[in-house]
Amino acid sequence: MNFVKITEVGPRDGLQNEKTIISTNDKFEFIKLLAKTGIKHIEATSFVKKEWVPQMGDAEELAKLIFENKSLTNDIQYSCLTPNNKGYESALTSGFKEVAIFTATSESFTKKNINRTVKESIDGFEEIFSRAKSDGIKIRGYISTVIACPYEGKIDPKKTLDIAKQLLDYGAYEISLVETIGVAVPSEIESLLNCLLKEIPASLFAGHFHDTYGMAIANVKQALDMGLRSFDSSAGG
């Protein structure tokens, strides 16, 4: 592959923790500006309970604005995060042809985020994968805490390998490797990928590197040098 795929996640991952609620129209304007950059993959929103993530409470309204605007949908693949079956149903009825599911390598992180064990989180996706096959919906998987967890510290790369295999077996077309807290350095990305790429092709992975300590670009370069050609970006950091 002689090109790099960029999945812009700013409208979802970039905005979800903002304290001030951003209006649906402002989010729509943000997405329209992103569409003008030439990016072909945009993760627009998340179908979660409004009480959990208030910033994403307008997912259906935002989707309506996007999919009613033909100039925005001609050659851009929009996706959204769907943590459960209800979220998947909402995404489907809203017009999305690609959804993302997420889990983590860390039991503590998964428990605190979605109140499930890692196994329970993966098992919970079985019905979504089954339905997506018959509905013709693509599924992208996120694995968080692939290098380190804020509660458990450094993570064994074999944990990421095991989870990636499960998600790919279920039917995920790509796995985004999320360096959640931004503490990784290139040598740790190298160790992780050395483990993963022995059993899974680089073409099935994307890099999602947070820039907390200014190492994201260096980590992207390391992953690029090792064969990855898909990366997540978030406008504005």
N, C-alpha and C positions, 0 to 999 in steps of 0.2 A: 504494500500500500504506500503510494507516494504522496499522500496528503494526510492531514490531521483533522479529525472530526472534533468540533467543539460543541459541547452541550452547555448552553447558557442557563444557569440555575438561579440567577439573581432574583427574578420575580417570586421565587418560592424560598430557596435557602437563604438568599440575601436579605429578604424582607421579614421572614417569619418571626424573628426575635426583636424586631423594632418595637419599642415601647408605645409610640404614638401610632394609632390606627391610620393607615394610609388609605385614602379613598379609592374606590374601584376605578374611577375615571383616571386618577393619577397612575394607578398600576397599568391601566390600559395604555396610557400615553407612554409609559416606560417600555412596555412591550412593543409598541409601534416604533419607537426609536431603536430598539434592539433589532427589530426586523429589517431596518434600513441599513444595518451594518453588514449584512450578507450572511449572518449566522443562519444555519438551516435547522438547528435543533434548539428548542426553547422549552424549559420546564416552567410552566406558567403558574401553577398553584398547587394546593394540596387539599384533598377532600377529607378533612378531619373534623372532629367535633369542635364547634365554635368555642366551647368552654375550655378546650385544651389549647388551641392556638387561635386566639381571637383575630389575629392578623389575616388568617386564611378563611375567615367566615363568609367571604363573598365569592367563593370559588365558582358557584353556578352562574352568578351574575357576570363575573369576569369572562367565563367561558363563552357565554352568550355574545358578549361584545366581540370576542376574538373570532368566533366561527361565523358570525354574521358579516364580517368584513372580509370579502373574498380576496382583496389585495394582500391580506396578511396570511392567507392560508394556501396560496397557490403552490409554493415550493418550500414551505417550512413545516417541519414535524413538531407539533406541540405535544407535550406530555404533562403528566401531573402525578403527584404522590398519592397512593391509595393504601392506607394502612390495614384495611379490612374489607370484608365483602360489601358492606354498605357504601364505603367510599368508592369501591370499584363500580358498583351500580350507578352511583351519581356521575362518575367520570364517563361511563358508557353513554348514559342518557344525555350528557352534556356535549358529546361529540368527539371525545378524545379517542385516538386510535393507538395510543401508547400510554402505558401507565408504569409507574415505578413502585417497587416494594422495598422495604428496608428492614435490616436486622443488624446485629453487631457481633463481634467476637467475644465481647465481655458480658458475663452474666449480670454483673452489677449495673453496667450501663443500660442493658436491655431492660432490666427490672425497673430501674428508676425512670426510664423513658416511656415504656409502654406496659409496665407491670406484667411482663411475661418473662419466662426463661428464654434462652436462645432457641432451644428445641421447640418450645411452644410457639414462638414467633414464626419459625419456619413452617411448622405443621399448619399454622393458621393460614398460610398462603396457598395450601394445596387446592382449595376450592377456586381461588382466584385464577391460578394457573390453568385449572381444568376448564373453567368458563372462558378464559381468554383464548384458548385454543379453538373452541367452537365459535367464538365471537370474532375471530380474526384480529385480536388485539395483541400488540407486542408488549412484552414485559421486560423491563430493565431492573436489575437488582442492585441495591446499595448494601455494602457491608461496612459498617462504621467501626471505629477503633482498631484499624488494621495494624497500627504500629504501637499505640499506647492508649490506655484508658485513664481518665481522671481519677478513678477509684481503685483500679487494679494494677496500674503501672504498665510496664512493657508486656507486649502480647507475643506469644509464640506464633510464628508464621504458619505453622501447621494448622492452627485453628482457622485461619482465613482460608487455607486450602480446603479444609473439610467442608466449610460452609459454602464456598464457591462451587464445589462439586455438586452439593445438594441443590443449589439454586439452578445450576445449569441442567441438571438432570430433570428438574421440574419443567424447564422450558425457557428460562431467562435467555435472552439473546446477547446480553452484555452484563458484566459485573463492574460496577464502579467501586473502586477501592478508596474508601474515605479515611483520610488521615485527620481524624476528628478534631484534635486539639492543637495541631500544628507544631508538634515538638520534634517531628522526624528530621533526620539529616539524610543526605543521599546514600550513605553506606547502609542505612537501615532499609531504605527503599530497595537497594540492591539485594540485600539479604532476603527481603520479602519476595521479590520477583524471582530470585534464584530458586526459591522453594516452589512458587506457583507455576513457573514456566516449564518446570520439569514434567508436569503432567497436564497443563492446560495451555493452549496457544495464546500468544500475546494479543491476538485479534479479538479475543473474548473479554478483554479487560479495558477499563478506563481508569485514569488517575484523577482523584479528587483531593487536592492537597491544599489545606488551609495555610494561610500566610501569617499566622500568629507571631512567629519569631523571624519572619523574613526569609524563610527557606523554601517557599512554594516553587519558585522558578527553578531553583537548583534541583529540587525533587522532580519537577516535570522533565528537566533535561536528562536526569538519570533514567527515568522511565522511558523517555523517548529513545535514548541510546540503547535500551534493552528491548526495543521493539514495539512498545505501546504507541498507538496512533489515535487514541481517543482520550480527551481530557474534558473535565468540567471547568467552567469559568463562572465568575460572579461579578458582574459589572459594579465597580465601586468598591470591590473588596469583599 
